[in-house]
């Protein structure tokens, strides 16, 4: 359906080369926009990247999971990103304004049959994507909190209930809030978690894990390592002032924190990685 939309837009404007109108004479500065958007997109994928073991654990070999991700993720996301940019750009030529929401764009196609088919495809895509990417991992997480009382199915139901209660559709009321408050905001938390996990696995444990101990409540991985919690808190802290400014639309903290917050994921993962290595080197 994405390719069909791309072909439709190209035909409407008279070819691929006509899909991108000339840039305005006073375009917005590139770099100040690029890095916050990059951070937001990294944050967008940070959830699945941290939870990818929920899927790769079923692969027979390391090569299988690496090849599967290499073929499946960069290629499709590059294609869909191009389709989104190209079609949105073409709507400026076709309708005189940028229409980035596919639902709104489908409503302007003018064909009832095309609208029905497109909406069915969007519904299936949304359900399948959300079930695959956003329900499996938290369902496992809730089930692992109390395996005797919470099954994977119940964990999935809890996830769905929370997903409705937090009213995610409200984020679309303001695209700026979605990017700068939500995506960059949780990347400030997930970046440090990734830094700790990567450092622990690659540098501290040197790719060696006791798989049996992962399922032993009294094994070597049991309990809480408070030193790691401290590392996490320290790595998150530099991005908190910028998040507060963005979330509450205030200037409570100086501008330097807003600039730092634009790189939230990168700042967090770097601090956490270095601190975790310093506090744990020599251990295994």
N, C-alpha and C positions, 0 to 999 in steps of 0.2 A: 504493500500500500504506500509505503514511503517512496519507492521508486516510481509508482504510478503518479504520485503527487508531484515528484520532480519532473517527470515527462510532461505532465499537464502544464506546469508552470513554464517550462522551456518553450512549449508550443505557443502558449499564450503571449509570451513576450517576444517571440521570434528567434529563439535559439539560446543556447547556454551563455554565450557571450553577452547577451542582452539582459541577463538576469541580475546583473550587478550594476546599479545606476552609479553615475559619477559621484565621487565623494563631495561633501559640502566644502565650501571654500574655507570654513573655519572649523575643521573637525576637532572633536574632543582629543585631548592629549592621550597618546597610546599607552605609555607605560603605567601611568597612574590608574588606568582602567584594567590593564592586562593582568597585573599581579593579584589584585583582589579577586578577579574572575578566575584566574588559575588556581588560587587557594580554594575558592568555592568549589571548583570542579574536582580538585583533589579530595576535598572534604566529602563531596558527593559520593566518590568511590571508596573513601576510607572505611565506610561501614562494611561493604562487601569484602574489601581486601583483608580486614581483620577477621572476618568470619568465613573466609574462603575454605578453611579446614572442614567446615560442616559439609562441604561438597567434595573436596579433593581427597578426603579420607577414604572414599570408595574407589579411588583409582588403584590400579594394580601396581603401577610403578611411578617413580618420580617423573620419568620422561612423559608418561601419559598426562599427568596433571599440568606439567609445564607446557607441553605442546597444546593441550586443550585450551589453556588460558591464552597462550600466544596467538592461536588462530581465532579463538572465539571472541575475545574482548577488544583488542586494539582495532581489528579490522572492522567489526560491526559498529563500534562507537565512532570511528573516523568517518565511516560512511553516513551514519545517521547525523553526525554533527554537520557534515557537508550539506546533507539534504535540508536540515533545519535552517542553516545559514542561507543557502541558495534560494529556497522557497520563500522564506521570510523577506529576503531582499527583492525577490520578484514581485511580491505583493505590493511593494512600493510603486513599481511600474504599473501593475495591473489595477490596483485599487486606490493608489495615491497615498497610502499609509502602510506602515509595517504591521503585519498581522502574524504574530509568533505563535499564538494559540491554535493548534490544529482543529479544535472544536469550532472556534469562530470561523476559521477558514473553510471548513467543510460546509458550514451553513451558507457560504457565498458561492458554492459551486453551481447552483441553479438547477441541478438535476436531482429529483427525489430518489431515483435509483442509486445514484452515486453517493448521495448523503447517507442512505440506509446502509449500503455496503461499507462505507468508510466508518460509520459509527459502530457497526458490528465488529469491524477489525480493531478499532480503538479499544472497545470494551474487552475483547479477548486479549489484546496485547497488555492492557492495564492489569487485568486479573492474573494473567500468566506471569508477568514480570513481578508483580507485587508478591504473589505467592512464592515464586522461586527465590527472589532476592531478599525480600523483607520479612518473611514469616518463618522460614526454616530455622534461621540462626537464633532469633529470640525465643522461638518455641523450644529449641534445645536448651537455651539458657534458663528459661523458667522451669523446665523439666529437671534440669540438673540441680536446681535449688533444693528440691525435695522429691527425689525420684520415687519415693514410696507413695507420695500423695498426688503428684502432678505428672501426667503422662505427656507424651509429645503432642497428642491431639488436644489435651487441655491447655498445654502451653501455647498452641496455635490460636485457640479461642481467646485466651487472655491477651495475646498480642493483638488480635483483631479488635477486641473491646477497647484496649488502650489507644489503638490507632484511630478509632472513631472519637473517643473522648477528647483527645488533644486537638481535634478539629483542624487537620492539616490543610483543608481547603482554604482556610482563612489566610494562609501564607500567600495565596495568589492575589489577594487584594492589593498587595504592594510587592512588586517584583524586587525592589530594593531590600525590603525586609527579608524576603526569601533568601536572597544572596548574602547580604551583609550580616544579618542577624542569625538566621537559621544555619545555612551551609557553613559559613566561616565560623560561626559560633561553636558548632559541635566539632568542627575540625580542630579547634583549639584544645578540645579534650581528647579526641581520637589520635592526634599527632603524637602526643606524649606516650599514649598506650602503645602505639606502633613502635616508637623509639625503644621502649623498654623490651618489647617482645623480640625485636630484631637483634638488639644488642645481646640479650640473654641467649638466644638460640645460636647466633653466628659467632659471637666473640667469647661469651662466658662458657657455654656448654659445647661449643664447637661442633654443632650439628648432631649431638648425641643426646637422645632422650630415653629415659626408661619408660617404655610405653605401658608396662603393667602398673607402674607406680602412679600413672595418670588416673587410674581408676581405683586407687587404694586410698580410702579416707584417712588412713594413718601412715601413708607412705611419705617419701621424701619431699613430695610436692604439696603436702597437706598444710592446712593452717594459713595464716596471713603473715606475710613478711612486711612488717611495718616500715622498714627502711625503704622498700619499694614504693609504698604509699606516699612517703615523704618526697621521694624523687618525683613522683607523679604530680603532687601538689606544687612543688617548686617549678616544674616545667609548665604547668597550666597558669600559674600566677601572673607572668608578664603580659598575658593576653586578656586578663580579666578587666582591666580598666578600659581597654578599647571596646570590649564586648558590652560593658555597661553603657558606654557612650552611645554605641550603635543601637542597643536594645531599647534604651529609654530616651534616645534622641536628645542627649544632653552634652554639655561641654564640661562635665564635672572634672575630667582628667585632661591633662595637656595633650596637644596635637600629636606629640611624639608617640603616645600610646595608640592613637588611631593608625598611624603609619605602621607601627609594629603589628597591630592586629590584622592588617592587610596580608601579612605573611604568617598568619597564626599557625597553620599546620606545620610549616617549615621551621618556625621558631620553636614550637613545642617538641617536635621530633628530634631536633638537634640538641636541645637542652637535656631532654630525657635520655637520649642515647649516651651523651658524654657523661652525665652524672651517674647513670647506672653503671657504666664501664668503670668509672673511678671508684665507686663504692663496692664493686663486686669483683674486680679483677683479682685473679689468683684463686677465686672460688669456683666450684663446679657442683 
